[in-house]
Amino acid sequence: MEKNQIKKYGDRIVSDQAIMHGTPVVKGTRVPVAAVLGYLAGGETVDDILRHHPHLAAEDVLACLAFAAALADYEVYAL
């Protein structure tokens, strides 16, 4: 995983055993990264997500995408 990828989401995505057993979430929330990605995969727009989760920012949604991209890239090279 490249350092520039980490910077894209590092300040917005956290994983802490005390919060949802370490599931990656948007910082300061209990909204899992996987849920945000699921909304996007289901056809919801960033605006739709922000309407349903007004405590999130567009940058949070983009951080979730950057996290997924970095993870997918890591998984490919880890095989």
N, C-alpha and C positions, 0 to 999 in steps of 0.2 A: 504494500500500500504506500503510495507516494505521500510525502509530507504535505504537498499542496492539496491533496484530497482531504487529508485530515483537517486542515485549516478550514475547508469549506463547510464542515459540519461540527468540528470539535467543540466549538463554544455553544452549540445548540442541542447536541445529542449527548445524552449521558447514559451510563450503565452503572447501577449501584445496587448491590445485593439487598439493600434496605428498601428499595423502590421496585415493586413488582418482580422480586426475585432476580434482579439483574437484567431484565428485559430492556433493550435500548428504548428510551423514551425521549420525548422533547423535553429539554431542561425546564424545570419548574412546573412540570405537569405530570400526569400519569397517562398521557397519550402515547401509546406505543408507536414506534417507527413503522412497524408492520401494519398497524391500522391505517396510518396515513397512506402508505403505499397501496394498501388494499382499496382504499377509497379511489385513488387515482386509477388503479387497474380496473376498477368497476365503472369508470367513465366520469367520475366526479371531477369538476374543475377545482383549481386552487380556490377560486371564489366560493364555490360550494362548501369546501372544507372550512374555510374561514367563517362562513355563516353559521355552520354547525358547531364550530369551536372558536368562538370570538377571542379567546385568550391566546390563540396561535397567531403568528405573523406569516406572511408569504415566505419570508426567509426560513422559517421553520420547515415549511413544506419542501422548499428547495434543499435544505440541509438533509432531509430524509432521503431525497433522491440522490444526493451526493454520497450519502452513507451507503445506499444500496449499490450505487455504481462502484464505489471503492471495494465493497464486499464481493461483488460479482467479479471484479478484476482480480482480487486476491484469490478467490476460489479457483479461477481458471489457472492461475500460476501455481497454485498449491497442489494441483492434481498430479 
